[in-house]
Amino acid sequence: MKFPLSPIFLLASIVVGSSCGQLSPSTSSLEYAHSPGNRILGTPIGHLEILRSGMSNNFGDRLKICVESEKTTISNASLLMETKLAYVMWLKSAGYSAVDFSKFEFFLSSKCNRQDLSIMTSIVIADSSNAQVGEEYNTLFSPAAISCQALAGSFRCSSDGGITLGWGAAASLSHSYFVSNPEKWSNISRNAQGFAILSQYVDWTSLPAGIDGNPQLQGAVGESLKAKYSHLLTLENQNFEALAAYASELEAAQAVSGEDTQFQSLFQQSAQAGSSISSVTYRPKYAAFHVLLHEIGHTFGMMHADNPKGDSVTGASATTTLDPITRQYSTPISTMAYADQYVYLTADDSLGISSVAKTSRSEVALHK
């Protein structure tokens, strides 16, 4: 039974300086739910294309990813590996290779410095409390609350107002240009990091816990996925090929993470007691990877697949429907949708990130 819990993923603003106008959704083809061209270069793929072009920049030839460490419910090793796995999924689906992945530098830090512009993106599970007044990430989230109501012949529980699980945004770039030719950029500068942030009010666990929580992954398939995950953790070098192979296993299994076990437990307790409760605060328990994959998707320029914003570039695919008023395509069959908790990229995700790559190459070529 799927309970009426509606996780909410929010996308922070993505601002990249550019002199180009936005792309028109009506002209897109086989593209799905990503930022327009004038904001795409702050993404990891945009950075890769800038490096490929040889354009002058202030961030060098390494794309640094800071992963904040020492979290209480997920190990450093799992959080670092799952971050790498998410990057490999998006890069591989966009047509990039081990050579491109080698330009990324993932490292653990007890505190990611948001002011360090040598870092492209910070991956953070927010602090476990709001003890630090004004802490930037702590203000993004609120504790979860559940209400249950006993009705004639039934019992219903829901989260109060939904739960915000994460935020994500690409880095911000600006550019200099030649007065004689404004379309030709002389230098690109990073002026703000990108980020993928997960709520401090959730007990985040590793991917195997999500596999255990999904009845459809019980048996040999689930055991194989967990065994291969454990093997990856033991590798000194979790390279592109090994991570891409595991990503293919998750896709082949159509792997979806299990639901919040704490919500289910409270539902069962309340139903057995047969009494209504109102706004009881609790800590959800989730395997982090499906949220991490989604929020890192935002850093890659991907928008919400089931409800793209007005300036999203969208296009037709096998599972999309066209809104006759907005002329945008949408689908719930995506890790970028408020839908099932996918831990692999769907066909729509792959179409979208391929379009991000194509748009990034076009944008760089325009200004080189």
N, C-alpha and C positions, 0 to 999 in steps of 0.2 A: 504493500500500500504506500502510495506516495502522499506524504503529508503536505498541507498547504503552507509550506515554507518557501519563501521567494527570495533567494540571495540576490543582492543588488551589486553590480559592478559599475563603478563610476569612472569616467574618463576625464582626467584633468586637461586643462587647455594645452594645446601644442602650438607653440609660436616659433616659426622659423622665418627670418627676414628674407624677402624675395621681391623681385620686381614683376613677377609673372602673375597673371590672373589665374583663378581656380579653373580646374577642368569641369566640363559640363557633364552631369550624370547622363544626359540624354544621348551623348555620343560614345558612352562606354560600351565595351563588348567583352563578355566573359570576364568581367571584373566584379569584385564584390567587397563592398563596405570597407573602404579605407580613406584616409585623409587625401585631400586634393594635392596636386603637384606642388603648389607653393608652400606646403608645409611638410614635405616628405623627406627632405634631406637630413633632418635631425634624427631620423631613425637609424638603427644599425646598418640597414642596407644602404641608406643614403650616405652614411659615413664610408662604407666600403666602396661605393662608386666614386666618391670624392678622392679616396686614396688611389683607386685604379686610374683616375684621370690625371693624377700628378698635380692637381690644383694646390696652391699654397694654402696652408691652414695652421692653426695654433694648437692642434692636438696630436701632432706627430703621426707615426705609422702604427701605433698600438691602440686598440680600442679596449679600454679598461672597464671591467665590470666589478664593482665592489659588492660583496655579499656579506651582510652583517651577521656576525656569528654569536655564539653563546646563548642560544634560545633554549627554553626549558623543556619543550616537548618534541623537538626534532633535532637530530644531531647535526653538527657542522658538516660532516661528510655527506649526509643525505641532502641537506639544503644546497650545498655547492654543486653536487652532481645533478640534482634536479633542475637547477638553474641552467647548467650546461646543456642538459637534455632538451629543455624548452628552446634554447637558442638553436640547437642543431635541428630541431623539428621545423622551426620557421625558416631557417637558412636553406635546409635541404629542399623544402617544398618550393622555395623561390628559385631553385636551380643553382645554389652555391655549393662549394666543395670544401674538402679538407684544407685546401690552400687558403681559402677565405677564412675558415674557422680559426686557422693558426694566427690570424691577426688579432684575435680576441685574447685578452688576458684577464682571467677570472681569479679573484683573490678574496680571502676572508679578512674581515676587520671587525674588531669589537665595536667600532663605531664608524660608519661611513660618513666622511666629511662632505656635506652637500655643497660646500664652497670651493672644493677642489675641482677645477674645471679640466684637469687632466683625466678625470674619471668621466666616462660617457654616461653610465647608468649605475644607480644604486639599487640593490635588491634588499628590501628591509621588511622584517616582521617588526611592527612597531613595539615600543617598550611595553612591558606587562602592566604598567599602571600609569596614571597621569600625575605621578609625583613631581615631575619636572614641569612646572607651570610654563606654558608657552612653547613646549617642545613641539616642533612643527608637525611631526607625523601623528602624535597622540591626539591632536585636535580633529583628525579626519574621521574618527570612528566613535561609536557609542556601544554600550553593553547591549546584549541581546535580551529580549524579554518574551515570555510565552504566556498566552492566555488560553484556557480550556473551558469549554461550556458543555454541560450535560443537557442534551435535548431529548425529546421523546423518542426512545428507540435508537439514539445515536449519541456519539460523543465526538466533539470537534476541537482541535487545537490549532493555533496559528501563532506565528511570530508577530509581535506588535510592530507594524510598520515595515516589516521586512528587515533584513540584516545587511549592512554594508560590509562586504568582506575585503575589498581591495580597491586601490586606485592605480592607474598607470598612465604614463605620458612619455613621449619621446623627448630627447634633448632639444634645446633651443640653439639655433645658429643665426648668425648675421653675416653680412658680406660687405666687402669694399669693391668698388668698381672703377673702371677708367672713365674719366669725364668724356673722353672722345668717343667712347662706346659703352654706354651703361649696361648693355647686355653681357659684356665680358667682365667677369669677376676677377679681381686681382688677388683676393684673399678671402678665406672663410674662417670665421671665429666661432668657437663654442662659447655661449654666454650663460648657459644653465644646463645642469645635468638632466638626463631623463631619470625616471624612477618607476619601480613596481613595488607597491607597499601593501602589506597584508595586515589585517586588524590585530591589535593587541588583546582583543576581547575574545579570541578564539584559541583553543588548544590545537595547534597545527601539528600534524603527524606526517610521517613519510608515506610515499606512494603505496607500499605493501599494505598498509592499514586500509586504504581505499579499496584495494583489491579484495581484502578480507570482507569488507562491508558490502560488497555487491554479490548477491546470490547467484547472478548469472556467470560469475567468474570463479565459482567454486569448482573443485575437482582438478583435473590434470592441467587445464589451461592456466588457471590461477596459480597453481603451484609452480608451474614452469616460469611464469612471469616473475614471481617472487624470487625464485632461485637465480634467475638471470640478473635481477636487480642486485641481489646480494653479491653475485660475482663481480658486477661492475664496480661495486663499492670497494672491492679488494684490489682493483687495478691501480697501479701507480700512475698510469697515464690513461685517463678515460678519453680516448681520441675520438675524432669525428666518426670514423667507421664503426667503432664499437657502439657509440651512442645512437647512430643512425640505424644500426641493425636492431637495437632494442626498440627504437621508435617504430620500426616496421612491425615488430612483434605486437606492440600495443595496438597498432592500427588493424592488423590482421584479426586480433581478438575483439575488435570493436569495443575496446575497454572503456568503461564508464565507472567513475569512482562512486563509492557507497555514500548514502545520505548521512546527515548529522546524527551520530549515535546518541548524543545527549538529548536532542529533541525527541527522538524515538523513545528513550527511557522515560522522560518526563510524561510523554503522552500515555505510555503504558501504565505508569504509576497513577496518574490522574484518572484514567479510564477505570482502573481496578477499584479505586476509591469511590468512583462515581460522583465526585464533587467538582464544581466549577472552581477555577482559579483565575486570577486576573493579574497581569503584568508581573509575573514572577521572573526575576533576573536569573540568567544562567549563562554558562560558558559553552558554546557549541564546540563540537569536536569534529574536525575535518582533516582528511588527507590534503595536504597543501597543493599538490601538483596541478589540479584542474584550475585552481585560482591563479597559481603562478603562471601557468601557460597562457591564461586569458590576459592577465595584467602585462606580461611580457609582450603579448600580442599587441597591446596598446602602444608599447614603446616602439614596436615595428610599424606603427601607423595604422593598425587595424582598428575599425570602429565596430559598434555593436551591430551584429548581423541581423537581429530581429527588429531593431528599431534605430536605423542609422540617422545621424544628425543631418540637418539640412544641406550641409556642404560636403557630405560624404560622396565619394565616387563609388557608384554601384553598377552592377550589370547582371545580365541574365545568366542563369545556369540551370542545371536539371532540377534543383529543389527550390528555386526562388519564385516569388510571385511579385507582380508589378502593381504598385499603388497608382491608380489612374490619375490621382491628383498631384502627388509629389513627383511622380515619374521615377521613383526609386524602387529597387528590388530589395526584398528582404526574405530571410529564412531563419527558422529555429534550428536548422541542422548545421550547427557550427559551434566550435568552442568559444566563439566570440558572441554567442547569444545567451540570453537568460533561459537556458534550456537544460538538457541533460549535462551531467558533469563530465564531459569528454576529457580523456587524458591522451588523446591523439588528435591530429588535424583532419577535419573532414574535407571532402572534395571542394566545398565552398571556401574553406579556409585556404586551401592550396591555390585556388583560382585568385583569391584576393591578394595573397602575398606575392604571387607571380606578377600580378598587375602592379604591386608596389615596386617590385624590382624594375619592371619595364618603365614605369613612370620616373623612378630615380635616375635611370640611365638617360632618359630623354631630358630631364631637368639639368643634369650635369653637362650633357652635350650642348645644351642651349647656351650655357654660361661659361664654358671652357675657353 
